[in-house]
Amino acid sequence: MTVSLAGCGTSGGSGDVTLKLVAADYDVAGGASSKTYWADLTAAFEAQNPGIDVEVQIESWNDVDRKVAEMVKAGEAPDIAQIGAYADYAAADKLYSADQMLSIPVQSNFLPPLVDAGETKRVQYGLPFVASTRLLFYNKELFEEAGITGTPDTWAELQADAEKLKLNTDVTYPFALPLGPEEAQAETQMWLLSGGGGYTDELGRYAIASDQNINTFEWLKENLVDEKLTGPVAPGELNRKDAFAAFTRGEVGMLNGHPSLLRAAEKAGVDVGTVALPGRQGKAEASMGVADWIMGFKQNGHREEIGKFLDFLFTDKNVLEFAGQNDLLPVTVSARDAMEDDPEQAHLKKFLEVLPGSVLPPVGKTSWASASENIKKNIGDAVGPGGSPTRTLERISRDAKTAESAE
């Protein structure tokens, strides 16, 4: 779906400069909430900034990254793009850095983990637009039926609860482990972090086959998958979308989930509980964070006008409005504090609590795109029949390091 807001109060054509903005459509129900948000925001911006018009083009998430890439390749880059990745454009010197666009108060207001993830070679080019974190979801009704009175803090407790669910209920998936190609890189990172590892080491280099990571996947294979606690579909064939849908049907006892699943499950009548992800010895020290990005392109030379627009975009009102209507998390310190105090957003409070200490994927690496695809396609082999976590992780790690050395 392509939605152009030109002529809808967002581009009057009378300004000295017209900014072209391409943005993703977040309305999963097929409605017009994204279109309305950008129309209202740009109209308000134009009223305060005579001489600058903003033309907005909205594309579905299936198309938006490709459409922007095609525009850039054709020499017709937008001034601003709100998409899923920025690193390739930063590496090609096509983007303004954050300090070239933003006022100091705005730039200093981003949450630190999001700033770190937005940097390429220690310079921030990716501006976080919205964020998300992950928690362990569980079905309260199934827990009660299984005789489970608490919630798991450790992997051993999670395994024990999954065993009770399998023995005492008709649940299809005691623990759903979606390592299928849709979003296996995210599920993988959640487990790596809870095992004390991660995709990179303290110097930012790939460490996918570290001892901690191998031990984590050995535990998953031996204690959940081989014990048939992950349901009838092999983890390597189970996609996140299908696992989430099964949870909303009451077919899943536990799984790792993000904020939008909370509302979807509640609307379906599932009594949902959420807790921080369990770790090997206690609650995980770090949770996975995710961000979508917005960036300014150099091609048209509109640095000052882009900066004015982005300063306006990142005011608390605008940040909170978009995050709230999409069950996502704000990316700035002040907006996060405001959401935390808002009783209408109480359902997001636990997700907000883990956001400041979250760890994002290494999206600042141009090699991450290929490494991520490799993980999506192959990580399921690590826990499959006859699979070897060591062999699988070492193969993925070798390919990632080779790609990294070419950056």
C-alpha positions as a Markdown table, in Angstrom:
| # | Residue | x | y | z |
|---|---|---|---|---|
| 1 | Met | 0.0 | 0.0 | 0.0 |
| 2 | Thr | 1.3 | 3.4 | -0.9 |
| 3 | Val | -0.4 | 6.4 | 0.7 |
| 4 | Ser | 0.7 | 9.9 | -0.4 |
| 5 | Leu | -0.3 | 12.8 | 1.9 |
| 6 | Ala | 0.6 | 15.5 | -0.7 |
| 7 | Gly | -2.5 | 17.6 | -1.2 |
| 8 | Cys | -4.0 | 16.5 | 2.2 |
| 9 | Gly | -2.8 | 19.5 | 4.1 |
| 10 | Thr | 0.8 | 18.3 | 4.2 |
| 11 | Ser | 2.3 | 20.0 | 1.2 |
| 12 | Gly | 0.8 | 23.3 | 0.1 |
| 13 | Gly | 3.4 | 23.9 | -2.5 |
| 14 | Ser | 3.9 | 27.5 | -1.4 |
| 15 | Gly | 7.1 | 27.0 | 0.7 |
| 16 | Asp | 10.6 | 27.8 | -0.2 |
| 17 | Val | 11.6 | 24.2 | 0.5 |
| 18 | Thr | 9.6 | 21.0 | 0.2 |
| 19 | Leu | 10.9 | 18.0 | 2.3 |
| 20 | Lys | 10.2 | 14.6 | 1.0 |
| 21 | Leu | 9.5 | 12.0 | 3.7 |
| 22 | Val | 9.0 | 8.3 | 3.3 |
| 23 | Ala | 7.5 | 6.5 | 6.3 |
| 24 | Ala | 6.4 | 3.0 | 7.2 |
| 25 | Asp | 2.8 | 2.0 | 7.8 |
| 26 | Tyr | 2.3 | 0.7 | 11.3 |
| 27 | Asp | -1.4 | 0.1 | 11.1 |
| 28 | Val | -1.5 | -3.7 | 11.1 |
| 29 | Ala | -5.3 | -3.6 | 10.8 |
| 30 | Gly | -5.2 | -1.8 | 7.5 |
| 31 | Gly | -6.6 | 1.4 | 8.9 |
| 32 | Ala | -5.4 | 5.0 | 8.5 |
| 33 | Ser | -3.8 | 5.7 | 11.8 |
| 34 | Ser | -0.3 | 6.2 | 10.4 |
| 35 | Lys | -1.6 | 8.4 | 7.6 |
| 36 | Thr | -3.6 | 10.5 | 10.1 |
| 37 | Tyr | -0.6 | 10.9 | 12.4 |
| 38 | Trp | 1.7 | 12.2 | 9.7 |
| 39 | Ala | -1.0 | 14.4 | 8.2 |
| 40 | Asp | -1.7 | 16.1 | 11.6 |
| 41 | Leu | 2.0 | 16.3 | 12.5 |
| 42 | Thr | 3.2 | 17.9 | 9.3 |
| 43 | Ala | 0.3 | 20.3 | 9.2 |
| 44 | Ala | 1.2 | 21.5 | 12.7 |
| 45 | Phe | 4.9 | 21.7 | 11.7 |
| 46 | Glu | 4.1 | 23.8 | 8.5 |
| 47 | Ala | 2.0 | 26.2 | 10.5 |
| 48 | Gln | 4.9 | 26.9 | 12.8 |
| 49 | Asn | 7.5 | 26.9 | 10.0 |
| 50 | Pro | 6.3 | 29.0 | 7.0 |
| 51 | Gly | 8.6 | 28.4 | 4.1 |
| 52 | Ile | 8.9 | 24.6 | 4.7 |
| 53 | Asp | 6.4 | 22.1 | 3.3 |
| 54 | Val | 6.5 | 18.4 | 4.0 |
| 55 | Glu | 5.4 | 15.8 | 1.5 |
| 56 | Val | 4.8 | 12.4 | 3.1 |
| 57 | Gln | 4.7 | 9.0 | 1.3 |
| 58 | Ile | 3.6 | 6.0 | 3.4 |
| 59 | Glu | 4.6 | 2.5 | 2.3 |
| 60 | Ser | 3.8 | -0.9 | 3.9 |
| 61 | Trp | 6.6 | -2.5 | 5.9 |
| 62 | Asn | 6.9 | -5.1 | 3.2 |
| 63 | Asp | 7.9 | -2.5 | 0.7 |
| 64 | Val | 9.3 | 0.6 | 2.5 |
| 65 | Asp | 13.0 | -0.4 | 2.8 |
| 66 | Arg | 13.1 | -1.6 | -0.8 |
| 67 | Lys | 11.3 | 1.6 | -2.1 |
| 68 | Val | 13.8 | 3.8 | -0.3 |
| 69 | Ala | 16.7 | 1.8 | -1.6 |
| 70 | Glu | 15.3 | 2.2 | -5.2 |
| 71 | Met | 14.9 | 5.9 | -4.7 |
| 72 | Val | 18.5 | 6.3 | -3.5 |
| 73 | Lys | 19.9 | 4.1 | -6.3 |
| 74 | Ala | 18.0 | 6.3 | -8.9 |
| 75 | Gly | 19.5 | 9.5 | -7.4 |
| 76 | Glu | 16.1 | 10.5 | -6.0 |
| 77 | Ala | 16.7 | 10.0 | -2.3 |
| 78 | Pro | 14.1 | 11.4 | 0.1 |
| 79 | Asp | 15.1 | 14.1 | 2.5 |
| 80 | Ile | 13.9 | 11.9 | 5.4 |
| 81 | Ala | 13.2 | 8.2 | 5.6 |
| 82 | Gln | 11.6 | 6.3 | 8.5 |
| 83 | Ile | 12.6 | 2.6 | 7.8 |
| 84 | Gly | 14.1 | -0.4 | 9.3 |
| 85 | Ala | 17.9 | 0.1 | 8.8 |
| 86 | Tyr | 20.4 | 2.9 | 8.3 |
| 87 | Ala | 23.9 | 1.4 | 8.3 |
| 88 | Asp | 24.3 | 0.9 | 4.6 |
| 89 | Tyr | 23.4 | 4.5 | 3.9 |
| 90 | Ala | 25.7 | 5.8 | 6.6 |
| 91 | Ala | 28.6 | 3.7 | 5.3 |
| 92 | Ala | 28.0 | 5.2 | 1.9 |
| 93 | Asp | 28.2 | 8.7 | 3.3 |
| 94 | Lys | 24.6 | 9.5 | 2.3 |
| 95 | Leu | 23.3 | 10.6 | 5.7 |
| 96 | Tyr | 23.6 | 13.6 | 7.9 |
| 97 | Ser | 24.9 | 12.7 | 11.4 |
| 98 | Ala | 22.6 | 13.4 | 14.3 |
| 99 | Asp | 24.7 | 16.4 | 15.5 |
| 100 | Gln | 24.4 | 17.9 | 12.0 |
| 101 | Met | 20.6 | 17.9 | 12.2 |
| 102 | Leu | 19.4 | 18.0 | 15.8 |
| 103 | Ser | 19.5 | 20.7 | 18.5 |
| 104 | Ile | 21.6 | 19.7 | 21.5 |
| 105 | Pro | 18.5 | 19.2 | 23.8 |
| 106 | Val | 16.9 | 16.8 | 21.4 |
| 107 | Gln | 20.0 | 14.8 | 20.6 |
| 108 | Ser | 20.8 | 14.4 | 24.3 |
| 109 | Asn | 17.3 | 13.2 | 25.1 |
| 110 | Phe | 17.5 | 9.8 | 23.4 |
| 111 | Leu | 17.8 | 6.7 | 25.6 |
| 112 | Pro | 21.4 | 5.6 | 25.8 |
| 113 | Pro | 21.0 | 2.0 | 24.4 |
| 114 | Leu | 19.2 | 3.5 | 21.4 |
| 115 | Val | 22.0 | 6.0 | 20.8 |
| 116 | Asp | 24.5 | 3.2 | 20.9 |
| 117 | Ala | 22.6 | 1.2 | 18.4 |
| 118 | Gly | 22.2 | 4.2 | 16.1 |
| 119 | Glu | 26.0 | 4.7 | 15.8 |
| 120 | Thr | 28.3 | 3.6 | 13.0 |
| 121 | Lys | 32.0 | 3.9 | 13.9 |
| 122 | Arg | 31.0 | 5.9 | 17.0 |
| 123 | Val | 29.0 | 8.5 | 15.0 |
| 124 | Gln | 25.2 | 8.5 | 15.3 |
| 125 | Tyr | 23.4 | 8.5 | 12.0 |
| 126 | Gly | 20.3 | 6.4 | 12.9 |
| 127 | Leu | 17.7 | 8.3 | 15.0 |
| 128 | Pro | 15.5 | 5.9 | 16.9 |
| 129 | Phe | 11.8 | 6.4 | 16.0 |
| 130 | Val | 10.0 | 3.9 | 18.2 |
| 131 | Ala | 11.3 | 1.1 | 20.4 |
| 132 | Ser | 10.2 | -2.2 | 21.8 |
| 133 | Thr | 11.4 | -4.7 | 24.4 |
| 134 | Arg | 10.6 | -8.3 | 25.2 |
| 135 | Leu | 9.1 | -10.1 | 28.2 |
| 136 | Leu | 8.1 | -13.6 | 29.0 |
| 137 | Phe | 4.4 | -14.0 | 28.4 |
| 138 | Tyr | 2.3 | -16.8 | 30.1 |
| 139 | Asn | -1.3 | -17.9 | 30.0 |
| 140 | Lys | -2.6 | -17.4 | 33.6 |
| 141 | Glu | -5.5 | -19.8 | 33.1 |
| 142 | Leu | -3.2 | -22.6 | 31.9 |
| 143 | Phe | -0.8 | -21.9 | 34.7 |
| 144 | Glu | -3.6 | -22.3 | 37.2 |
| 145 | Glu | -4.8 | -25.5 | 35.6 |
| 146 | Ala | -1.3 | -26.9 | 35.7 |
| 147 | Gly | -1.0 | -26.0 | 39.4 |
| 148 | Ile | 1.8 | -23.5 | 38.9 |
| 149 | Thr | 1.6 | -20.8 | 41.6 |
| 150 | Gly | 4.6 | -18.6 | 40.8 |
| 151 | Thr | 6.4 | -17.4 | 37.7 |
| 152 | Pro | 9.9 | -18.6 | 36.5 |
| 153 | Asp | 13.0 | -16.6 | 37.3 |
| 154 | Thr | 15.5 | -19.2 | 36.1 |
| 155 | Trp | 15.8 | -21.6 | 33.2 |
| 156 | Ala | 15.3 | -24.5 | 35.5 |
| 157 | Glu | 12.0 | -23.1 | 36.8 |
| 158 | Leu | 10.9 | -22.4 | 33.2 |
| 159 | Gln | 11.6 | -26.0 | 32.3 |
| 160 | Ala | 9.7 | -27.3 | 35.4 |
| 161 | Asp | 6.7 | -25.1 | 34.5 |
| 162 | Ala | 6.7 | -26.3 | 30.9 |
| 163 | Glu | 6.7 | -29.9 | 32.2 |
| 164 | Lys | 3.7 | -29.2 | 34.4 |
| 165 | Leu | 1.9 | -27.6 | 31.5 |
| 166 | Lys | 2.5 | -30.6 | 29.4 |
| 167 | Leu | 1.5 | -33.1 | 32.1 |
| 168 | Asn | -1.6 | -31.3 | 33.5 |
| 169 | Thr | -3.1 | -29.4 | 30.6 |
| 170 | Asp | -4.0 | -30.0 | 26.9 |
| 171 | Val | -1.8 | -27.1 | 25.9 |
| 172 | Thr | -0.3 | -27.5 | 22.4 |
| 173 | Tyr | 2.9 | -25.6 | 23.1 |
| 174 | Pro | 4.1 | -25.7 | 26.7 |
| 175 | Phe | 6.8 | -23.2 | 25.6 |
| 176 | Ala | 6.7 | -21.9 | 22.0 |
| 177 | Leu | 10.2 | -21.4 | 20.6 |
| 178 | Pro | 9.9 | -19.6 | 17.2 |
| 179 | Leu | 13.3 | -20.1 | 15.5 |
| 180 | Gly | 11.7 | -20.2 | 12.1 |
| 181 | Pro | 13.0 | -17.8 | 9.3 |
| 182 | Glu | 10.6 | -14.9 | 10.0 |
| 183 | Glu | 12.3 | -13.5 | 13.1 |
| 184 | Ala | 14.7 | -16.1 | 14.5 |
| 185 | Gln | 17.4 | -13.6 | 15.0 |
| 186 | Ala | 15.3 | -11.9 | 17.7 |
| 187 | Glu | 14.4 | -15.1 | 19.5 |
| 188 | Thr | 18.0 | -16.1 | 19.3 |
| 189 | Gln | 19.2 | -12.8 | 20.8 |
| 190 | Met | 16.8 | -13.0 | 23.7 |
| 191 | Trp | 18.2 | -16.4 | 24.7 |
| 192 | Leu | 21.8 | -15.4 | 24.2 |
| 193 | Leu | 21.4 | -12.4 | 26.5 |
| 194 | Ser | 19.6 | -14.4 | 29.1 |
| 195 | Gly | 22.6 | -16.8 | 29.0 |
| 196 | Gly | 25.1 | -14.0 | 29.6 |
| 197 | Gly | 26.2 | -13.8 | 26.0 |
| 198 | Gly | 25.1 | -11.9 | 22.9 |
| 199 | Tyr | 26.0 | -11.4 | 19.3 |
| 200 | Thr | 29.0 | -9.2 | 20.0 |
| 201 | Asp | 31.7 | -8.9 | 22.6 |
| 202 | Glu | 32.6 | -5.9 | 24.8 |
| 203 | Leu | 34.6 | -4.4 | 21.8 |
| 204 | Gly | 31.6 | -4.7 | 19.5 |
| 205 | Arg | 33.1 | -7.6 | 17.5 |
| 206 | Tyr | 31.0 | -10.7 | 16.6 |
| 207 | Ala | 31.1 | -13.4 | 19.2 |
| 208 | Ile | 28.3 | -15.6 | 18.0 |
| 209 | Ala | 30.1 | -18.8 | 18.8 |
| 210 | Ser | 31.2 | -17.9 | 22.3 |
| 211 | Asp | 31.2 | -20.5 | 25.1 |
| 212 | Gln | 28.2 | -18.8 | 26.7 |
| 213 | Asn | 26.2 | -18.8 | 23.5 |
| 214 | Ile | 27.0 | -22.5 | 22.7 |
| 215 | Asn | 26.0 | -23.4 | 26.3 |
| 216 | Thr | 22.7 | -21.6 | 25.9 |
| 217 | Phe | 21.7 | -23.5 | 22.8 |
| 218 | Glu | 22.9 | -26.8 | 24.3 |
| 219 | Trp | 20.6 | -26.1 | 27.2 |
| 220 | Leu | 17.7 | -25.2 | 24.9 |
| 221 | Lys | 18.1 | -28.4 | 22.8 |
| 222 | Glu | 18.6 | -30.8 | 25.8 |
| 223 | Asn | 16.1 | -29.3 | 28.2 |
| 224 | Leu | 13.2 | -27.9 | 26.1 |
| 225 | Val | 13.4 | -29.3 | 22.6 |
| 226 | Asp | 14.6 | -32.9 | 23.2 |
| 227 | Glu | 12.1 | -33.1 | 26.1 |
| 228 | Lys | 9.3 | -32.3 | 23.7 |
| 229 | Leu | 8.3 | -29.1 | 25.6 |
| 230 | Thr | 8.2 | -26.9 | 22.6 |
| 231 | Gly | 5.1 | -28.3 | 20.8 |
| 232 | Pro | 4.4 | -30.2 | 17.6 |
| 233 | Val | 6.2 | -27.9 | 15.2 |
| 234 | Ala | 10.0 | -28.0 | 15.1 |
| 235 | Pro | 11.4 | -24.7 | 16.4 |
| 236 | Gly | 13.2 | -24.1 | 13.1 |
| 237 | Glu | 9.9 | -24.3 | 11.3 |
| 238 | Leu | 7.9 | -22.2 | 13.8 |
| 239 | Asn | 7.6 | -18.5 | 12.9 |
| 240 | Arg | 6.9 | -15.8 | 15.4 |
| 241 | Lys | 3.6 | -14.8 | 13.7 |
| 242 | Asp | 2.3 | -18.3 | 14.0 |
| 243 | Ala | 3.5 | -18.7 | 17.6 |
| 244 | Phe | 1.8 | -15.4 | 18.6 |
| 245 | Ala | -1.4 | -16.4 | 16.8 |
| 246 | Ala | -1.4 | -19.7 | 18.8 |
| 247 | Phe | -0.9 | -17.8 | 22.0 |
| 248 | Thr | -4.0 | -15.7 | 21.3 |
| 249 | Arg | -6.0 | -18.9 | 20.7 |
| 250 | Gly | -4.9 | -20.2 | 24.1 |
| 251 | Glu | -2.7 | -22.9 | 22.7 |
| 252 | Val | 0.6 | -21.7 | 24.2 |
| 253 | Gly | 1.6 | -21.8 | 27.9 |
| 254 | Met | 4.7 | -19.5 | 27.6 |
| 255 | Leu | 6.6 | -17.6 | 25.0 |
| 256 | Asn | 8.7 | -14.5 | 24.6 |
| 257 | Gly | 6.7 | -11.6 | 23.3 |
| 258 | His | 6.5 | -7.9 | 22.6 |
| 259 | Pro | 4.0 | -5.2 | 23.6 |
| 260 | Ser | 1.6 | -5.5 | 20.7 |
| 261 | Leu | 1.0 | -9.2 | 21.6 |
| 262 | Leu | -0.4 | -8.1 | 24.9 |
| 263 | Arg | -3.3 | -6.2 | 23.4 |
| 264 | Ala | -4.0 | -8.9 | 20.8 |
| 265 | Ala | -4.1 | -11.6 | 23.4 |
| 266 | Glu | -6.3 | -9.6 | 25.8 |
| 267 | Lys | -8.7 | -8.8 | 22.9 |
| 268 | Ala | -8.9 | -12.6 | 22.2 |
| 269 | Gly | -9.9 | -13.2 | 25.9 |
| 270 | Val | -6.5 | -14.6 | 27.0 |
| 271 | Asp | -5.6 | -13.8 | 30.6 |
| 272 | Val | -2.0 | -12.7 | 30.1 |
| 273 | Gly | 0.8 | -12.5 | 32.6 |
| 274 | Thr | 4.2 | -11.0 | 31.9 |
| 275 | Val | 7.6 | -11.2 | 33.7 |
| 276 | Ala | 11.2 | -10.4 | 32.9 |
| 277 | Leu | 13.0 | -13.1 | 30.9 |
| 278 | Pro | 14.4 | -15.8 | 33.1 |
| 279 | Gly | 18.2 | -16.3 | 33.1 |
| 280 | Arg | 20.4 | -19.3 | 33.8 |
| 281 | Gln | 20.7 | -18.5 | 37.5 |
| 282 | Gly | 18.1 | -15.7 | 38.0 |
| 283 | Lys | 16.3 | -13.1 | 36.0 |
| 284 | Ala | 18.3 | -12.1 | 32.9 |
| 285 | Glu | 20.6 | -9.2 | 33.4 |
| 286 | Ala | 19.8 | -7.7 | 30.0 |
| 287 | Ser | 16.7 | -7.7 | 27.8 |
| 288 | Met | 16.6 | -7.4 | 24.0 |
| 289 | Gly | 15.6 | -4.0 | 22.7 |
| 290 | Val | 14.4 | -3.3 | 19.1 |
| 291 | Ala | 14.1 | 0.1 | 17.4 |
| 292 | Asp | 13.0 | 1.4 | 14.0 |
| 293 | Trp | 14.9 | 4.3 | 12.6 |
| 294 | Ile | 14.5 | 7.7 | 11.0 |
| 295 | Met | 17.3 | 9.4 | 9.1 |
| 296 | Gly | 18.2 | 12.5 | 7.0 |
| 297 | Phe | 19.7 | 12.2 | 3.5 |
| 298 | Lys | 22.3 | 14.6 | 2.3 |
| 299 | Gln | 21.4 | 14.5 | -1.4 |
| 300 | Asn | 19.1 | 17.5 | -1.6 |
| 301 | Gly | 21.1 | 19.7 | 0.8 |
| 302 | His | 18.2 | 20.5 | 3.2 |
| 303 | Arg | 20.1 | 19.9 | 6.4 |
| 304 | Glu | 18.7 | 22.9 | 8.3 |
| 305 | Glu | 15.1 | 22.2 | 7.3 |
| 306 | Ile | 15.4 | 18.5 | 8.1 |
| 307 | Gly | 16.8 | 19.4 | 11.5 |
| 308 | Lys | 13.9 | 21.7 | 12.2 |
| 309 | Phe | 11.4 | 19.0 | 11.3 |
| 310 | Leu | 13.1 | 16.3 | 13.4 |
| 311 | Asp | 13.4 | 18.6 | 16.4 |
| 312 | Phe | 9.6 | 19.0 | 16.1 |
| 313 | Leu | 9.0 | 15.3 | 15.6 |
| 314 | Phe | 10.8 | 14.4 | 18.8 |
| 315 | Thr | 8.8 | 16.6 | 21.1 |
| 316 | Asp | 7.1 | 14.6 | 23.8 |
| 317 | Lys | 3.6 | 15.1 | 22.4 |
| 318 | Asn | 4.5 | 13.6 | 19.0 |
| 319 | Val | 6.7 | 10.8 | 20.4 |
| 320 | Leu | 4.0 | 9.7 | 22.9 |
| 321 | Glu | 1.2 | 9.9 | 20.4 |
| 322 | Phe | 2.7 | 7.6 | 17.9 |
| 323 | Ala | 4.1 | 5.1 | 20.5 |
| 324 | Gly | 0.9 | 5.0 | 22.4 |
| 325 | Gln | -1.4 | 4.4 | 19.4 |
| 326 | Asn | 0.8 | 1.5 | 18.3 |
| 327 | Asp | 1.6 | -0.1 | 21.6 |
| 328 | Leu | 5.3 | 0.7 | 21.2 |
| 329 | Leu | 7.8 | 2.5 | 23.5 |
| 330 | Pro | 9.0 | 6.1 | 23.3 |
| 331 | Val | 12.7 | 6.6 | 22.4 |
| 332 | Thr | 13.4 | 9.7 | 24.6 |
| 333 | Val | 14.1 | 10.0 | 28.3 |
| 334 | Ser | 11.4 | 12.6 | 28.9 |
| 335 | Ala | 8.7 | 10.8 | 26.9 |
| 336 | Arg | 9.6 | 7.5 | 28.6 |
| 337 | Asp | 9.1 | 9.1 | 32.0 |
| 338 | Ala | 5.8 | 10.7 | 30.9 |
| 339 | Met | 4.5 | 7.3 | 29.6 |
| 340 | Glu | 5.6 | 5.6 | 32.8 |
| 341 | Asp | 3.4 | 8.1 | 34.8 |
| 342 | Asp | 0.4 | 7.7 | 32.5 |
| 343 | Pro | -2.2 | 5.3 | 34.0 |
| 344 | Glu | -3.7 | 4.7 | 30.5 |
| 345 | Gln | -0.3 | 3.2 | 29.5 |
| 346 | Ala | 0.0 | 1.0 | 32.6 |
| 347 | His | 0.1 | -2.2 | 30.4 |
| 348 | Leu | 3.4 | -1.0 | 28.9 |
| 349 | Lys | 5.1 | -0.3 | 32.3 |
| 350 | Lys | 7.0 | -3.6 | 32.5 |
| 351 | Phe | 8.3 | -3.2 | 29.0 |
| 352 | Leu | 9.4 | 0.4 | 29.8 |
| 353 | Glu | 11.2 | -0.8 | 32.9 |
| 354 | Val | 13.6 | -3.0 | 30.9 |
| 355 | Leu | 14.1 | -0.5 | 28.1 |
| 356 | Pro | 17.0 | 1.6 | 29.6 |
| 357 | Gly | 19.1 | -1.5 | 30.1 |
| 358 | Ser | 18.2 | -3.3 | 26.9 |
| 359 | Val | 20.6 | -4.5 | 24.3 |
| 360 | Leu | 19.8 | -4.0 | 20.6 |
| 361 | Pro | 21.1 | -6.1 | 17.7 |
| 362 | Pro | 24.3 | -4.8 | 16.1 |
| 363 | Val | 22.4 | -2.8 | 13.5 |
| 364 | Gly | 25.2 | -0.3 | 13.1 |
| 365 | Lys | 27.2 | -2.9 | 11.2 |
| 366 | Thr | 26.7 | -3.1 | 7.5 |
| 367 | Ser | 27.4 | -6.8 | 7.8 |
| 368 | Trp | 24.4 | -7.3 | 10.2 |
| 369 | Ala | 21.9 | -7.7 | 7.3 |
| 370 | Ser | 23.6 | -10.8 | 5.9 |
| 371 | Ala | 24.4 | -12.1 | 9.4 |
| 372 | Ser | 20.8 | -11.7 | 10.4 |
| 373 | Glu | 19.6 | -13.6 | 7.3 |
| 374 | Asn | 22.0 | -16.4 | 8.0 |
| 375 | Ile | 20.7 | -16.7 | 11.6 |
| 376 | Lys | 17.1 | -16.7 | 10.4 |
| 377 | Lys | 17.8 | -19.5 | 7.9 |
| 378 | Asn | 20.1 | -21.8 | 10.0 |
| 379 | Ile | 19.7 | -21.3 | 13.7 |
| 380 | Gly | 16.9 | -23.8 | 13.9 |
| 381 | Asp | 19.4 | -26.5 | 12.9 |
| 382 | Ala | 21.2 | -26.1 | 16.2 |
| 383 | Val | 18.2 | -27.5 | 18.2 |
| 384 | Gly | 16.9 | -29.9 | 15.5 |
| 385 | Pro | 17.2 | -33.7 | 15.5 |
| 386 | Gly | 20.9 | -34.5 | 15.3 |
| 387 | Gly | 21.7 | -30.9 | 15.4 |
| 388 | Ser | 24.9 | -29.4 | 17.0 |
| 389 | Pro | 24.8 | -26.0 | 18.6 |
| 390 | Thr | 28.6 | -25.8 | 18.3 |
| 391 | Arg | 28.6 | -26.6 | 14.7 |
| 392 | Thr | 25.8 | -24.3 | 13.8 |
| 393 | Leu | 26.9 | -21.3 | 15.8 |
| 394 | Glu | 30.5 | -21.7 | 14.6 |
| 395 | Arg | 29.4 | -21.7 | 10.9 |
| 396 | Ile | 27.2 | -18.6 | 11.4 |
| 397 | Ser | 30.0 | -16.9 | 13.3 |
| 398 | Arg | 32.6 | -17.6 | 10.6 |
| 399 | Asp | 30.3 | -16.1 | 7.9 |
| 400 | Ala | 29.5 | -13.0 | 10.1 |
| 401 | Lys | 33.2 | -12.4 | 10.8 |
| 402 | Thr | 34.1 | -12.7 | 7.1 |
| 403 | Ala | 31.4 | -10.1 | 6.3 |
| 404 | Glu | 32.5 | -7.9 | 9.1 |
| 405 | Ser | 36.1 | -7.9 | 7.9 |
| 406 | Ala | 34.9 | -6.5 | 4.5 |
| 407 | Glu | 33.2 | -3.5 | 6.1 |
